[in-house]
Amino acid sequence: MSFASAYYRHFFCVCLFSIAMLPLWAQSSLTLQSQLPYTHTANEEMSSLWGYSVAGHEYVIAGTTAGTSIVDVTNPSNPNEILWVPGPTTYWREVKVWGNRAYIVNEESGGLQIINLSALPIGALSASNVSYWTGGIYQGNTISLSTAHTIYIDENGIAYLFGYNGNGGALMLDLAANPSNPPIVGRYTQYYIHDGFVRGDTLWAAHINNGFFSVIDVSNKSNPIVLAQQNTSNNFSHNIWVTSNGQYAFTTDEVSGSYIDAYNVSDLSDIRRVGQFRRSTSGIQHNVHLVQDRFAVIAAYRDGVTIVDVSKPQCMIEIANYDTSPTFSGNGFNGCWGVYPYFPSGSIAATDIEEGLYLLNPNYVGACFLDGIITDAATGALIQGASIQVVSNNAMNTNSDFSGYYLTGRATAGTISVTVSKTGYASQTFAVTLTNNNTITFNVALTSGTTPPLLVSGQVSHAATNNGIANANVLIVDNDGNSYTAATNAAGTYSISLPTAGTYNIYAGKWGFVTQAALNQNLSAINSTVNLSLPSGYYDDFLFNFGWTVNTTATTGAWVRGEPYGTTSSGALANPEEDISTDLGALCYVTGNPADNNPSNSDIDNGSTVLTSPIFDLSAYDDPHVKYSRWFRNSGGSTTGNDQMLIKLTNGIQTVTIETISNNDPYESAWHDIDLRISDYLTPSATMRLIADIGDLGDQHLVEGGLDGFSIEDHPAPTVRVQAKVWLTGCYDISTSTMRNTLRAANLLPLVQPYHTAPFNYMGTETVSSNAQIPATAVDWILLEMRDAITDNIVERRAAWLLQNGNLADLDGNVGVAFSSLTVGNSYRLVIRHRNHLAVAASANISLPNTTPYDFTQITNVQNGATQLYALLTTPPTNALYPADANADGIVQYSDYNLFAAQNGAINTYNPTDFNMDGTVNTADFLHYRFASSRLGITSIRY
């Protein structure tokens, strides 16, 4: 559990799952009562659900991919389906109940399904109880309803159909006026609404495509008025629920690593996020509901059902969890879709996409909280940044905010030992007994003075041999940014005297090794030894001074190692404001680096400055690549900038330029990551150096440079090649029986593999140095994913070329894609991904090496067969991947159209909305979207 300054009392906590391993006094729980699988159709999967209670009986109304199921769960140990209503095949079926009727919407067709439940509990239900509402008259116009994404019904019987007909906001129906044929009483059309919550005359709308929620006054439903809007933390606002007093709203973002956000919404002119919770760092939050305003019951896909005490939204504590899909973990759209926690019996119903309906028995026990104020004993002044550390429970550690306030908590009761410390004060340790459903307040007044210094020691060793590394650099940094340094002795050991116990970050590094860090170490008299193990290699983020040299003829602007100060020229950064975000520390090499914002005080003038690395030995490397991030800016003057930065490599005999960066570089005024194969330029040797040479040619232009994140990465020779064949519908030319290579012919294909961004997040280094190295028949980049034949876990991924004849080729242009982690003779499952076509998976495992390409154009070779492939009008018949998945989420839907609409008219572009891959986004691409709309990728490989 980590804490950060924010808004509610300027304080909130970001909570990760943690239950202390201490004696239990009272314990929340969530236990299984029963599970009901669904098999009405092959591969049937679950979606949302709601509940209905009458005369002591309880029922679940659940949606599946094949229809609607009503289940008697009065005896939760023996659920019994009493009605099954087949419907159009869809992954989205959402349910709500008003009075004695259930209202169901879906994203395929049929309008609003209405099931009359009034016969329950005595009578039986049948198809005669089912009707449909498909539209009505509103303000003199006929409005037809085909689909909606979700539905909410408020306490007045107004039904809000969200995302209706594919891209609508909210269609409002008055069920109280006529529950079987409700009149339309209003519409909201400003933004697409994915889901929402309504109380009184206020609609809380989650706009998933826009990344925010809106608060909308619907007292006049024919004229909704937006009162406020607020972006959510992951900018993919999925659902929202509000406390009964209107004080707090809780939201979910349906992306990997997302949070439950808590917002103080008591003042709509000043909405503030006050807390966050997530159970795992890669899980996906889906739906959150509130029980008694104290407990959030969360459906979070692979994380299952979680109950969280949200009575203090700035510090939300998990109290119970049940994993409905233990075979899945982390990121993925599997597992728990929805929960219903409102049965009078207290039972929780949950739908698991693959496993069916779960009935769970919750025992709600509130969390234990500890808070207080930290002050100066002599002056009474509030102390900010005091460290509150809990012995044996790092998850409870926190710091006081600028009002001196701290807050922490955990699920279980018991006695804990807490130490409060701050530099310049004597630390205090106290024991406190926590009890469930209570907040223990413990204020601490710290006395000024010095505490005995803390001697921290350890060894820095070689990761491969465990031998100590002599003369390694060690750096320890406290929460206030104070740093303490040492060097290891001949045995690799070090010792550093710190002023007090507390939380520190510890780093160790040496040239020829990869720098390592031990972060958030709680150091004290009983925990004062920290060892670090360094792998061999070459890595420098300039946290340490490893001996790069600078030679300068310029009068100003020499290379300097430090934390960069941003300067601005012509509306853009000249000197960077920060180093790269992916390394340790905040240091890099920049030219000049003044402490003011005047670029002319520090840029390079009247000469050049040359930065040279220490020698690195690559004689034992198989295929070394050099990686670095560089910065360049050239502006000002009365003529076009003519200055440049040269990045060079030398092997001690030959020196070559591997990059020439000049004015109008596409990455100007930004850090740009480079990964180059050294043998493409010269022969690697034992005496290699990297050189960054930047200069001013004297025409009064401003020029600035930066270098960060240097490393050498070896690429061992691949062990096996994988061969496969696949067609893309978007660029298939039936007249030639090949795919068009328009993007290649127009030099629009990127030189770097394009799958490094979400949702692929593939960090592979596949790169070519020029268009000439791209095969002439290349259609596009393709992404191969090799999975373990038993566990289905990803073993290795590679980006490669897709050729016009459907074959896949490696960067060298040869057919077959080289993999380095696969074993000859083993079998694997192959998944093929493309940036705007639906992914496919092999229906059978592939034994390697495969001399015959695995043919994804044949239905029998693809998982789920014909549903995943488009049948091309060819003889003999062949099949291709469906186009129009612009956001690569595995579903062709409204969000893909929205992306297309935003890019329509773009020319000479490499764009995911260019579905026919001709370099232009226009009506031809829309036609591809229209015929592919509603196609679903395979669930098991969907992002």
N, C-alpha and C positions, 0 to 999 in steps of 0.2 A: 504494500500500500504506500503510495507516494503522495505527497501533498504539494500544493502550489497556491500562491496568492491568487485571489480572485475577488469576488464581489460581495457575497453574503458575509458580513463582517470582514470583507476583503479576504475571504479564506474559503477554500474547499479542498476536498480530497479526491484523488483519482484512485478508485479501489479496484484491486485485483483480488481474485479468490484467495482467501487464506483463513484457515481455522487453526488456532494455536493448539499444539499438542500438549495441553495441560489438563489437570483433572477436570472432569465435566460435572457441573452442578445441574444446569438445565440445558436441554439440547433440543433445538428444532430438528424436524425430520421430514422426509418426504418419501413415503414407502409405496411400493406397488401393491395394488389391490387386484388388478387383472389387466389383460391385454387381449384385444380383439383384432386379429388380422383380417384383411379384406381381399377377397378373391373373386369378386363378381366378374371381372374380366382379367385377361392375362396382363401381368405387370401393372396391376392397379396401384395407384399411389394416392396419398391423402393430401388434402389442403386444409382449409379452415374449418371451424366448428363453432357452435354456440349451444346454450342449454335452455331447457324448458322444464318448469316445475309446476305441478298441479296436484292438489289433494294428497300430499305426502309422497307423490311419485316424481321421479326425476328422469329426464330424457336428454340424450345428446342428439343434435342434428349436425351431421358431419358431411363435408364435401369430399369427394374423391375425383380422380380423373375421369371416372365413368358415370357419375351421378351423385344422388343425395341419399344419405342413409340416416334413418331415425332408429336410435338404440335406447331401449329401456335400461337404465343404469340404477334403478332404485336399489337393487342389490349390486353394489359395485364389484363384488367378487364374481358375479355371474351376469355379465351384460348380454342382452338379447335384442337382436335387430328385429324391429316390428314393421318396418316399411323400407323398401328399396325403390327409388325412382330413377331409372336410367336417364341419362341426359347426354348432351353433346360432349365429346372428348375435349377436356381442357385441364390445364394445370391449376387454374384459378377458379375456385368456387368459394364464395364467402356467404356467411349466414348471420342473420339477426332475428330476434323474436319480438313481436309486439302483440300483447293480448294473448289470444289463443291461435295465433298464426305464425308460421315461420316464413321468412322472406329470404330468397337465395338468388344471388347474381353470379354470373360467370363471364369469362372473356371470349366465349366462342359464338354463342347465338341463343335465341329463345326468349330474351327479355327477362323480366322479373318473375321467378317461380314463387308461387304462393301455396303453402301447404296448410290446410285447415286442421288444427290439432284438437278441436273442441270435443271430439269423441273420446279423448283420453281423460281419465285412465280406464274407464269401464269398457268402452267400445273398441273396435279395431279400425285401423287406417287402411285405405286402399287407394288405387289410382284415382278414384272419384273425388278424393280429398285434395287433388292437385289441380291448380289452375295457373294461368300465366297472364301477366300484364305486359303489353308490348307497346304502350304509348297512349297519348291523350292529347287534348287541346289545351294550349297555353297561350293566352293573350291573342286568341284568334288564329293561331298557327298550330298545325298538327306536328307533334313531336313523337317520332317512333323510337322505341328502345330495343336494341339488339343485345348489347353487352354492358357490363359495368365491372370495374375491378373490385370494389369493396362497397359495403353498405353500413350505415350507422342509423339507428333509430333513437330519437331523443325521448325524453319523458312525456312529451306532448303528443307523441305519435307521428311526428314528422320524420319520414324516411329520407335519408340523403344518399343518393346513388353517386359514388365517386368514380371518376374516370369513365363515365358512361360513353358508350359508342366509340371507345378506343382512345379518345383524347379530350373528353369533356372534363369540366370542373366538378360541379355538383348539380344534380337534378333533384328537386325537393318535391316529395309526394306527401299528401295528408292522409295517413292511414286511419286516423281517428274519424275522419269524415266518411270514409268508405274503405274498409280494410281489404275488400276484394277487388275494387276498381277505384283506386285512389285518384283524386284529382291532382294535377300538377299545380303547385302553388309558388314555385320560384326556381330560379337557376342562378348559378355562379359560373362565369365563363372566363375569368381573367387568366387563370393558370390551370394546368392539369392538376387534379388532386388525386393522390395515390390512396390515401386513407385519411380518416378524420375522426373527430370527437365533438359532440355537441351537448351543451347544457344551456337551458334557458334560450336566450336569443343570441348565443355566441357559438360560432363554428370555429374550431381549431383544426386547420387544414395542413396536412403534410404534403409538400410539393417535392416529390422525389427527384424529378428531373431538374429542378431549380435549386435544390439544396437548402431550402428554408421552410419554415412553417409560417402560416398566416393566422392572425386572429381576426375574424370577420363578424361584423354585426349583421345578423339575419333577422332582426326584428321586423323589417320590411323585406320579405323574402323575394319580392320582385325587384328589389334594389339593394343587394348586399353591399356593405361598405367595409373596406379593409381598415382595421384599427391599428394593426402593427404587424411587422414581419421580423423574423429572426433566423439567421443561418444556424444550422446545427453543425456539430464539430467535424463531421466527416462529409458534409455537403451532399448527403444522399438521404434526405429526410423521409423515413418510411412510415412510422406511425406515431401517434401522440395520445397521451392520457393525462387528465387534469384532476388535481385533488378537489374534494367537494367544496372546500372554502375558496377555491380559485386562486390559492396562493402560489402553487407550484405546478409546473407542467413537466412531464417526463417523455422523452422522445427516443426513437431508435433510428439508426442509420444502417441500411442493409448492405454493408460492405465489410470486407475482411478487416479484422482488428478494430471494429467500431465499438462505440460506447453506448450505454444508456446515459443520456444527458439529463440533468435536472436543471430547470430554469425557474428563477423567481419571477413570476409574471404578475405580481400584485400591482405593479405600476407598468401599464402597457407602453408608456413613453420611455421606459428604462428597463427593458427585459435583460436579465443578467443570468448567465450560466453560473451555477453555484456548486455543482458537483458532477462527477462522472463515475461510472462503474463498468467494468467488463470482467468476465470470468477468465478469459484467456486472451492472449495477445494477438491471435489470428482468427478467433471465432467471429461469427456474423450474428448481430442482433436482429431479431425479426419483429416480434410483437411484445408490448408491455401492457399489463393491466394492473390496476391498483385495488387492493383489498383493505378496507378499513382506513384508507389513507396512510397506513403505516407500512404496508408490505407491497412491494412490486413483484408480480408473478410474471416471469419472462420466458418466452419461447425463443430459443436462440440456436436453431438448427443443430449443428453437431455438438453444441454444449448442453443440449437438452432443456429441461425445465429447471429454472432457478428461482428461488425466493430470496428477496433482498429486503432488509429493513431500511426503509427510506424515511424514517421519522426525522432524521437529520439529513436532509438532502445533500448538504455539503460533505457528508461522510457516510456513504451508503455501504452497508455491510451485508455480505452474503450469509444467510443462515441455513439454507438447505438447497440441495440439488438432486435431481434424478436424471441420469443420462439415458434417454430412450434409444440411443443408437451408439452403444459403446464401441462398435467396430469402426466408427468414424471419429476423427478428431481434427481440430484446426479449421482451416478455411474450406468451405464447400457447402453447396445447397442440398444437404442431406439432413435427416433427423427431424427435430421437432419444428413443425410449422406453426401451430397455434395452441393456446391454452384457454380453458374456461374455468375460472375459479369461484363462481358465484352460486353454486348449489347450496340450498339450505343445510344439507348434511355436512357441508364443508369439503366434499370430494372435489378434486381437480381432474378435469378431463383434458387430455392432450392428444393431438394428432401428430404421429410420426410419419413422414412422407413414405418411407419404405415399410415400416413395421406395423402401421395401423393405429388403432385407438388404444390409449392407455388411460386407466383409472387409477389415480394416486390419492393417498391419504396424507394430508399435511398436518403437521403439528407446529403451529405458529408460536415461536418464542422470540421475543424481541432481543436485539443485540445489547451488548454492554458498551457503555461509552465513558470516556475519561476526557475531561476538559479543564481549562483553567487559564489564569492570567500570569504571565511572567513579568516581574517588575524588579527594579533596582531597590535593594533593601534600604539604602541610605536616602535616596531621593524620591522613591516611588515612581520613577519614570518607567514607562512601558518598554520592554526589551523585545526588539524584533530579531528574528533569526536565532533564537535560543534553540539548542538541539534537545529534543525529547527522545530518549532511547529506552527501549524496553528490552530487558535481558531475555534472550531465547525467543524473541518474536520480532524480527526485523520489520515485518510487515506493519507493525504499529508505530514505527519510528516516524517522527514528524518534526516540524519546526514551528516556532511561534511566528504569527504574522506581524504587520507593522503596528497593530493595536495590542501586541503582546499576547494575543489569544492563541491557544492551541486546542485541537480536538482530535481524538483518535478513538478507535473502538475495535471490538472483535465479537465473534458470535458467542463464545462460551465464557461462563463466569469463572472466577478464580482469583488467586492472589498473584500479582505481578510486581516486579522490581523495576523502578523507573529512575533513570538518571537524567537530570537537567543540567546542561552546561552551556557556556558561552565564553568565548575568548575574553580574558580580562576579569573573569569572575570565578569564584570558587564553585565547583560543581556540587550539586546536591543529589543524593540518592534516597528514595523513599519507597516503601511498599504500600500498595493499595489493593484493596479487594473489590473486584468488579462483580456486579450482579446483573442478571438479565432484566431487561425492560427498565433499566435505570441509568442515569448519568451521574457519575461520581465527579465532583468538582474539586480540584486540588490546585490551589494557587501557590506559586513559589516566588519567594523574594530572594534573589541572588545577591551575595555579598561581594563587593569589589575586592580584588586581590588576585594574586597569582596562585595557581595550583601547581603542585610538583610536576615538572616536565614528564612527558611520556616518551620513553625510548622505544621506538619501533625498529625491528630488525627483521632480516630474512635473507634468502638466497635467490639470486637470479641464475637460472640454470639453462642448459641446452635441452630443448624438448626431445631431441633424439637420443642423447647420451646420458642425460641427467647430470652431467658435469657442470660445475660452476663456471660462469662466464666472468672473466676479469675485466675491469674497467668498463663495465656496463653503467649506463646512466640510470639513476632512479630519481623520480620526481613524485612528491606527495603534495596534493592541493586540498585545502579545506573549503568549506561552503562559502566562505567570504572571499575566495580567490587568492588567499595567501599561499605561497609555495615554499617547499623545503626540499633540498636536493642533496644527493650524495652520489659517490661512485663506488662500485664494488671492488673488493680487494682481490688478491690472486685466487682465492677460493670461491669467489663469486658472492661473498656475503657483504651486507651493508648494515648500517644503523643510522637512524635519523632521530633527533630529539624534537618532539612536538610540544607545543605549549600546554596542551590539554587533551583529554579524551574527546572523542567526537567522531563525526562521519567524514571520511576522507576518500579521495580518489588517488590511486597509486599507479604509476606508470614505470615501465622499464624498457630500455632499448639500447641497441648498439648497431653500428654499421655492420652489415653482414647477417643481421637477424631481423625478424619482424617484430616491431614494437607491440607490447601487450599491456593490458590495463586490468586492474582489479578495482572496480567502481563501487562506490557507496559502502566502503568498509567501515564498520563500527569498531573503532580502535579504543581500547581501554587497557587497564592494568592486567586484565585477564585475557585480553585478546590483542596482543601486540606483535605478533609474528605474521608476516605476509611474504610468501614465496611466489615468484613468477617464473614461468617457463617460456622461453623464446624459441620459436622455430627458426631454422636457417632460412635465409633469403635476403632480398634487398627491398627495403621499404623505408620511406622517409616522408612523414607528414610535417616535418620541421618542428615537432614538439621539442626535440632535442637538437643540439648543434652537432651534426655528424661531420663537419669539416668541409662543406661546400666552399669554394673560393670565388672571390669577386675581383675582376680586373676592369677598370673603368678609365676611359679617356674623356667622358662627358663631364661638364662642369657641375651639373646637378642630376639627380635621378638615379644614382647607383642602386644596384640590387641591394636589398636589406631584408633580413629575416625579422618578422614581427607580426603583431596583430594588425591587420590593415585598417587604415582610416579612409573612408569613402570620400572621394571628391567627384564633383559633377561638372561636365562640360557639354554644352549644346543639348541639354535635357537628358543626358545619359551619364551613367557612372564612368568616370575615367579610371580612378583607382578603385579597386573593389572595396566594398564595405565589410565583407566577411570572407573567411577562407571557405574551402569546400565543406559541405555539411556531413560528408561521409567519413571523415577521419577523426583522429583524436586531437583534442586541444583546439586552439583558435589561431595558430600561427601559420604563416606561409612566407614565400619570398615575393616581394613586390618591388617595384622601382620607385624610389623616393620615399613615400609614405609620410606625409606631413600630418600634424595634429590639427590642421584646420581644413576648411573646404575650398581652398584656393588651389586649383589644379596646376596653375602656372608656377607655384612655389616648389613643386616636387617632380614635375615630369622631366624626362631626359632632354638635356639641351647640349648642343655643340659636341657631339661625340656618341660613343656607344658604351654599354656596360655588359659584361659577359659573366655569366654564372656557370661554374663548372662543378660537376659532382665529384665525389671521391671515386677511386677506381673500384669497379665491380667485376668479379671473375665469373664469366659465363662459359668457361671451357668444359664444364661437366653438364651443361644444360642440353636437353634434347632439342627443343624448339622454343627459345626464349622470346617473350614479347616484352616490350617496354610500355609501361602505362604511366600517364601523368595527366594532370589537369592544368590547362594554361589559360591565361587572361591576356587580352590585347585590346587597346583602344588607340585610335589615331584620328584626331579631329582638329578643328580650328584652322586658322590661316585663311588666306584669300584664294588659295588653289586647293585642288584635291590632295588629300594627305598622301605622302609618298614614303612614309617611314614603314619599317617592317621589323618583325621578330623572326629569327631563324632558330629552329631547334635542330641540333646536330648530334650525331653519334660518332665516336671515334673508337677504334679497336687498338689504338696505339700505333698503327701504321697508316691506316686510311681514315679520313674524316669525311662524312657525308651529311648533307642536309636532309632531314626526314620531314620537315615541315617548314613552309614559308608562309607566314601570316602577315597580311598586308591590309591596307584600307579596304573597307566594305567587306571584311571577312564576315560570313553569315553568323558567327558566334561572337561578334564584337560586343564588348561591355558585358560579358558573361563568362563564367567558368565553363570550359568545354573539355570533356573527357576524351583522351586519346589512347588508343591501344594499337600498337604496330608490331608486326613480326620483324624481328631484327634481321634475320637472314634475307629478307627481301631487299635489304639495303647494303649490308656488308657481312663479312664473316665474323661471328661472335668469337671473342678471345678472352684471355685472362686479364686484359688491361683495358677494359671498357670504361668510357665516361660519357655522360650526357652533358650537353652544352646548350645554354639558352643565351642567345646573342641578340640584343635589341639596341637600336640606335636612332638618333635624330640626324636626318640628312641635311638640316640647316635651312629649311624653308618656313620656319616659324610655325610648325604644326605641333600640337600637343601629342605626345606619345607616352603610353604607360603599359607595363607588362606585369604578369604575375605567374608564379609556378607553385604547384602544390600536388600532394598525393602521388609522389613518385614511387614506382614499384617495378619489380621484374617478376614476370609470371611464366612458368615453364608449361609448355603444351606437349606432353609426351606423345610419341607416335601412336596413332589410333590403332586399336586392336582388330576392329571388324567394321565392315561396311554393310549398311542396310539399304536394300533396294525396294522401291515402291513406285506405284503409278497412280495418279489421281487427276481428275478433270475438275475445273472450276466452271460452273454454269455461266458466270458473268462474262467471261471473255472467250467462251467457246464459239468457234466459227464453223457452222455446219457445212458450209460450202467447201471448206478445206479439210474438215475433220481434224482440225488442230485448234489450239488456243492462240489468240492474237498476242503478239509481243509488243503492243503499242507503247507501253511504258518504257520498255527497254530501248525501242527505236528512238523515242523522244528524250532519252537520257534522264528520265524521271525516277528511275529506281534509286533508292538511297544506297550509299556505299556501306552503310552500317546496318546490321539486321534491325528491323523495326519493331521487335517484340519485347523491348526492354521496359515498356510502360504498362500500366494496368490495362486489362486484367491479366495479361500474360506474365508480366514481371520476370521475364527471362533475361538474366544478366550476362548471357553469352557474348563473347567478344568477336563473333564472326564479322569480318570487315574486309573490303577490298579497297585498294588505294586509288582506283580510277575507274571510269566507265569502261575503259578498254578491258578490264579484268572481268567484267560481267559477261557470261556467255551470250552470244548473239541471239540465241533462241530462248533466252530466259524470259519468263512471263512475270514472275514476282518471287519474293521471298516466301518460303513456307516454313512451318515449324513442326519438327518431328518430336514425339514424346515416347520414349521406350519405358514400358511399365513391367514390373515384376509379374510373372505369369501366375503366381499364387496370391500375393498380397495386393496386387494392383497398384502398389506404390511406384512413384516415378523413380526410375533408376538414372536416366540421363536425358537431356533435351539438346537438340541441335537445330540451328537455323540453316537452311540450304536453299538452292535455286529450284524452282519448278520450271521445267522446260516445256516448249510448245507441244511436244508429243505426249506430255503427261508424266514423263520420267522425272525423278528427283536427282539433282546433281550437287556435289560438294562445291566448295569455293574454287577448287581447281578446275571446275568444269566437267570432271569425270562423273559418269553415272554412278550412283550409290553414295550414301552419306556416311562419313567416317565417325565412329563413336569410340571413345577411349575407355569407358567404364563397363562395357559389355563383355561377356565371356563367350568365346567360341564354343558352340555345341549346346549352349543354353537356349531356352525359349523365352520370348518376351511378347507382350501385347503392344502393338503400335497404334498410337493416336496421331492423326494428322490435323493440324490447326492452320487456319488462314486468317488474316486480319479482318476480312469482311464476309467470309463464307462460314457456314456452320461446320463445326468440327465433326470428324467421324472417327470411330474406333474399329479396329479389326475384330471380326467375329471369331477368329481363331488365333492361337498363338503362333509366332514366327520363330522357327529354329534358325540360328545364325551360324555361319553366314548364309544368306539366301541368294542363290545365283539367279533365280527367277523373281522379278519384281512382284511384290504383293500388290494385287490389282484391286484398288478401291473403286473401280468403275463397275464392278460386278456386285449385284445386290447380295449374293450369298456370302460375300467376303466382308460385309459391313454389319456391325452390331445394329439391331433393329431394322436391318434390311431396307425395304422400299421407303419406309417413313423418313429415312435420313438422306436419301438420294433423289435427285431429279432425273427423270427418264428423258434423255435427249432423243430427238427424232432421227436416229441413225440406223443404218443397217450394216452389220448386226446391231442389236440394241446395246447401248452403253449408257452409263449414268454419271452424274456429276454432283458436286457439292452444291447445296442451296446457297444463293447469295443473300445480301442485304442485311447481314448481322453487323451493322456498323460499329456497335460498341462491344462486339465479341463476347456478349454475355450468354450466348447459346440459345437465344430466343429472338425471332424476328417479330418486332412489335413496334408500338407507337414511339418508343424512345429512339429507335433507329430512324423512323421517319422524321422525328424532330431534328436529329443530327443532319439528315439529308436536306431538310428545308433550310437549315441555317447555312449550308454550304452551297446551295443551288446557285449555279452560274459561275462557279469557280472553274478556271481554265489552267492548263499546264500545271497540274497538281497531282501529287501522290497523296490521295485522300481516302480514308476508309468509307466515305459515302460515294465514291466512284465505283459503283457496283459492277459496271461492265469494263472497268479498267482501261479506259481510253484516254485518261488524263483530263477529262472534263466532267463536271457534275451537272447533269441536266435531266430532262424528262426521260431519256432512255434509262437512266438509273432508277427513276421512280417506278418505271414499269417492272423492273426487276424486284423492287420492294413489294409492289402490289401483288404479284403472283406468289412471292415467297412469304407474305405476311402470315403470321400465326404459326409458322413452322417452329418446331421445338427440337433443340439439340438433345443429345443423350444426357440424361440426368447425371450419370456417374462421372462424366467428364466436363460438366458445365461449370463455368466460373460463377 
